[in-house]
Amino acid sequence: MKDYILLFRGGLDFETASPEQLQNNMLKWKTWMDKLSAEGKLLGAERLTKTGAVLSGKQKQLSDGPYAEGKEVVGGYLAIKAKDLQDAIAITRDCPIFENDGITEIQEIVKM
């Protein structure tokens, strides 16, 4: 088994969604993540804030951020165990983010 990180972009807008939409969305995420946990595939997960800082270049230039188009901001991550990339993709297909036109990036975590 290998470790993968899923980076979530877009999806339900928590600032404009109704309380009913938020509750329904969170229930779907909980159900999906509980299933992964029961299968021993969930390593961890957290939501991220929209604010932070970015350091870049040799000069380590500091800017507020990360600021990008709303659909490009990483809103959270989930770490999973999967046999290979194809298995990680299959696991990710059930993610509730797609119901709200979200994006999930899948990358293998390389142990240092």
N, C-alpha and C positions, 0 to 999 in steps of 0.2 A: 504494500500500500504506500502511496505517496501523499504528501500534503499539498493542498491547493488553497489559494486565497481567491475569494470571489469579491470583487469590488463593485458596489452598486451605485448606479447613476440614474437620476430621474426618478420616475415612479410617482407615487401619490404625493401631492404637494401638501405637506403637513400644516402649512400656514393658511391655506384656503379651504381645506377639506372640512366637512361638517363633523361633529362629534360621532355621528353614526358611521360615517365613512371611515374615520380613524379607527373606531372600535372594530369594525368589520375587517379592515385591512390588517390590524394587529393580530386579530384572531387567526387569519389565514397564515401570517408569518409564524405565529406560535405553533400552529398545527404542523406546518412544514418543518420547522426547526425541531419540534418534539420528535417527529418521525426520524429525522437524521440522527438525533441524539440516541434514540432507542436502537438504531442500527449501528451505533458506534462510529458514525461518520462525522459528527459535529465536534470540532476542536475548540471553537469559540466564535463569538460574534459581538459586534457593538455598532451603534449608530455613531455618526460623527457630526460635529457642529459645522455650520457653514462658514465660520470664521477661523482665522489662524494666521500664519505668516509663511512667507516663501523666501528662502535664501537661494541666490543663484550666482553662478559664475565665479571666476577667480577672486573677484573683489567681494564676494559674498554679499551682494547687494540685497538689502532687505526691502520687501514690499508686503503690504497687507495682502491677504488672500487666504486660501486660493479663490480667486474670482474668475469665473468662466461662465459660459452659458449655463443656465440652470440645469440642463440635462447632462452637462459635463462634470458638475461638481460631484465628487465622491461623497455619498451620503452615509455610507456604512460599509462594513466588510464582514465576511464570514469565512472562517477557515474550516476546511473539510478534509477528510481522508477519502481517497479514491484509488482504484487500481491503476488508472492511467488517465490521460487527458479526455479520451472518449467517455470514460465512466464519469469524470467530473462534469462533462457537458450534459450527460444524461441526468445526473443529479440536479443540475442547475435548471433544466427545462421545467421543473415543477415549481420554481421560485415564483411567489406571488407578485414580484415586481413587474412581470410582463403584462399583468392585467391592467396596469396603469402606464403602459408604453415605456417602461423602464429599460435600462441597459445593465447587463452584467458582464464584467471582464473576468476571465478565468486565467490564472497563472499558477504554475507549479512553484512551490516554495523550495528553494535549494538550500539544504543544510550546509552551514559553513564549517 
